[in-house]
Amino acid sequence: MVRYIALLRGINISGKNKISMQKLKECFEELPFHEVKTYLNSGNVIFSTSETNISDITSSIESMIKKTFDLNIPVLVISQKSLQNALQKEPSWWDSKKQRHL
């Protein structure tokens, strides 16, 4: 199983594109994804699956959102490993403590 995070853009902002995180979690579990966790009302969902094709994962999530919530929401899916690699290779200027002189 691979661990992923799905970032859903523009949901639950100022009363627009409202999606219940509990319902979203249930829908992810029906796809079927495992170990599903949502983060606050942010639209960020962490899950595991044996599927490794990110395009297929993304398409299935976007289709589920359209079908269930009648919303066209852009979704970005990234593996935990890819996210960790990106954070380990962050540029030195990215640290806000180092930006004080900018």
C-alpha positions in Angstrom: 0.0 0.0 0.0 1.2 3.5 -0.8 0.2 6.5 1.3 -1.1 9.6 -0.6 -2.5 13.0 0.1 -5.2 14.5 -2.0 -5.5 18.3 -2.0 -8.9 19.5 -3.1 -8.9 23.1 -4.3 -11.5 25.6 -3.3 -13.9 23.7 -1.1 -15.5 25.0 2.1 -14.4 28.5 1.5 -16.7 31.3 2.5 -19.7 29.0 2.2 -18.9 27.9 -1.3 -18.4 24.4 -2.6 -19.4 22.9 0.8 -18.5 19.3 1.3 -18.9 17.5 4.6 -15.6 16.0 5.6 -17.3 12.9 7.1 -19.2 12.3 3.8 -16.0 12.9 1.8 -14.2 10.4 4.0 -16.9 7.8 3.4 -16.7 8.4 -0.3 -13.0 7.9 -0.3 -13.5 4.6 1.6 -16.0 3.5 -1.1 -13.5 4.0 -4.0 -11.9 1.9 -2.2 -9.1 3.6 -0.3 -7.9 2.7 3.1 -6.8 4.4 6.3 -8.6 7.5 5.2 -8.2 10.7 7.3 -9.5 14.2 6.5 -7.9 17.3 7.9 -10.3 19.8 9.4 -12.5 21.4 6.7 -9.5 22.0 4.4 -10.3 19.4 1.8 -7.0 17.6 2.4 -7.4 13.8 2.6 -4.8 11.3 3.5 -5.3 7.7 2.4 -3.6 4.5 1.3 -4.2 2.4 -1.8 -2.4 -0.3 -3.8 -3.0 1.8 -6.9 0.2 3.5 -8.1 -1.1 5.4 -11.1 -1.6 9.0 -9.8 -3.6 10.0 -12.9 -6.0 7.1 -12.3 -6.3 8.0 -8.6 -6.9 11.7 -9.4 -9.5 10.9 -12.0 -11.4 8.6 -9.7 -11.5 11.2 -7.0 -12.6 14.0 -9.3 -15.3 11.7 -10.8 -16.5 10.8 -7.3 -16.8 14.4 -6.3 -18.7 15.3 -9.4 -21.1 12.4 -9.0 -21.6 12.7 -5.3 -21.4 16.5 -4.7 -22.1 17.8 -8.2 -18.9 19.9 -8.1 -16.0 20.2 -10.5 -13.1 20.4 -8.0 -9.5 20.3 -9.1 -7.6 17.6 -7.2 -3.8 17.2 -6.7 -2.6 13.8 -5.5 0.9 13.3 -4.3 2.5 10.3 -2.6 3.8 10.7 0.9 7.3 9.7 -0.4 7.2 12.4 -3.1 6.1 15.0 -0.6 8.8 14.0 1.9 11.5 14.1 -0.9 10.3 17.6 -1.9 10.5 18.9 1.6 13.9 17.5 2.2 15.1 19.3 -0.9 13.6 22.6 -0.1 15.7 25.6 -1.2 17.4 27.4 1.7 15.5 30.6 0.9 12.2 28.9 1.7 12.8 29.0 5.5 10.8 32.0 6.7 13.3 32.6 9.5 16.0 33.2 6.8 13.8 35.6 4.9 13.9 38.4 7.4 16.5 40.2 5.4 14.5 40.1 2.2 
